[in-house]
C-alpha cells in the first residue's frame, strides 16, 4: 500500500517536473493542483483498499493504529527514495523530500 501511494506521488510530481521544464510559464498555474490531485487519488485508493480489506483481520483494530502503520511504511519508502535519487537522479530529490514533509505534516496535525 505504501509503495503504491509513493508511486502515485511520483507519478504526479515527476510529470509536473517534466512539464515544468518544457513550459516554465505554466508552472505557477499548475503547481496549486499537484498536491490536491495526489491527495484525491491516494484517498480514493485508500478508501477502496480499506473497504476490501476491512473484514480480513489484517489491519490494526483502530484507525489511529492503521494510520500510524501506514505513515511508518510511507516514511521508510520515502527515505529509501532519497538515497536512490541522490545516486541516480539528483534533479528529482525534491519528490521524496516533499513526500517526507507531507508525511511529517500529517502526523503533526
Helices and strands as residue ranges (DSSP letters): H 2-22, G 24-26, H 27-53, G 54-56, H 63-88, G 90-92, H 93-108
